[in-house]
Amino acid sequence: MHALALHLARGVQLARPGTSAPASNPSHQRSTLRPVAVAALALTLSVLWPIQAKAQDAPALPDPPVANSEMDAELFYQLLLGEMHLRNEEPGPAYSLVLDAARKTQREELYRRAVEIALQGRAGNAALSAARDWATAHPRSDEPHRYVLQILLALNRPAEITQTLRTLIQLAPPERRADVIGAIPQTLARTGDKAAALQAARAALQPFLADPATASAAWTCLGRMQLDQQNNADALASAKQAMTADSQAVMPAVLGLELMERDQPGAEALVRSFLERNGREAQRPLHLGFIRALIDQRQYGPARQEIATVIQQDPKLADAWLLQGTLQFQERLYDAAQASLEQYLVLARELPAEAARRGQTQAFLQLAQMAEQRKDYAAANAWLDRIEDGQDILSTQLRRAAMLARQGKVGEARALLRQQPERSPDDSRRKLLAEAQLLRDQGMHQAASEVYAEAVKRFPDDADLVYEQAMAAEKAGRPDEMERLLRELIARKPDYHHAYNALGYSLADRNVRLPEAKALIQQALRATPNDPFILDSLGWVEFRMGNLPEALRILQDAYRRRPDAEIAAHLGEVHWVKGQREDALKVWREGLLLNPDNETLLSTLRRLNVKP
């Protein structure tokens, strides 16, 4: 063992160079200094003198040659004093002493220790200074640059990260650079100034956008950050650039799929072209995601064709049968849906338990709901009884509560929901939302409004709950209360575009303050230019203002983007008023097929005394 380490192990105090040890009670010295000495020993041995301990039963070997440490007594004392300051909750002097030692020795371990001390003391600028010194001393080490990046983000200074990002990419081996680039969006996701982060990332990526080996990853990175800022059109342009750079790269297509889910025009064509070029069978996970997106957008015809292709290619692929059952369920083809879902359950037995769990729960819930539609409540409960996973218990009980409400047992349904245990705040939120929804389904809008008010009280920062509370107030016949809640929500969260749309639509539907209604809807549309439901609102206000050709154009666009019963109600009425009766009847029939219980569509048909 090194002589200095041996002194420490014996509890001997080292005096500072140029002084003598204080003459005091030795036992007192040991009890005061031994913990510090042990801490210093752990630090110095782990940093500067790694020693392999010999096993007691190992054969005796000659002692290796003594290797003198780079540390002299003065440097050792400096480190020891720094640790003592830290132990006495004096991080400032500790940081200064350790950072000075790091600069003298250029040891990475000491730079790291200085950064850690500053971070423990919540001195962000000091930590940044030490990390930058470390990066300067060791420019080929990626660790100090990672510290610099994380500290700058914690200090909300994303504009300064450009060079650090570029250096981290350059330090990665060529075969890993695309992975490093791909991690950038998640790394920067929590920064407050997203525009500055995007600008810095774009500047950092410039050389990699031009490099064929990294261009696709770099463009995808920018597209993902643009998507995070809801710049959907820019994100699609970046995805196209990425796919042009590498037509076989899957991540640009995944980005396109996410844009497709946000109704971005051109995204579906991007994903479809990738699948056609690279083969649906070879890109099965992406293909299944594409089908799910088609179903979510109610593009049932194209979805049906895609599923048929999958099942023909691989009839034992369980997820294909689950998708087919889900599609048939949404199309209200209940007998066919039941057969598909039962086939899925047979095939799912061969899947790993964790992989099958979510799909099985989905299948059981849909089968239960179909039995409920037939008013076969015993069969519905039997399907729910087959859901065994504890994580799905709440979903099961929510479905049971909905069945009780459907049978007129609203009190029992609410009691069942209220008695469910809550493992997380999200469980509490789900319970309240489910209770409010079953009350709305029963036309008990005042009671639903009260439940939403309770939810808002428990989750005051949840904008979605305030929005739902406002919608319930309108249904309860209190439009002034709805307007007050929505205006408060807009004042508190100006970028919450749903509030602008809802308020504008409500004014248009009541045929009051139409110019204001149009301005509110246009404000919402600026946030999401292709949202079919906001387009529906705009078309409806144009109709109320007497602009029938413009109303028809907008509503046809909305219905093309999202076939929906409520949009069908409005589009049909415009056709009807224009004298295009057959067109109106055709659209209304389609709307009834989509949702025969839609309140807006049914009230429109009653008001116009039409039976399509």
Summary of the structure (lengths in Angstrom):
residues: 612
radius of gyration: 33.1
end to end distance: 95.7
largest distance: 109.7
contacts: 1936
relative contact order: 0.03
helix: 74%
strand: 0%
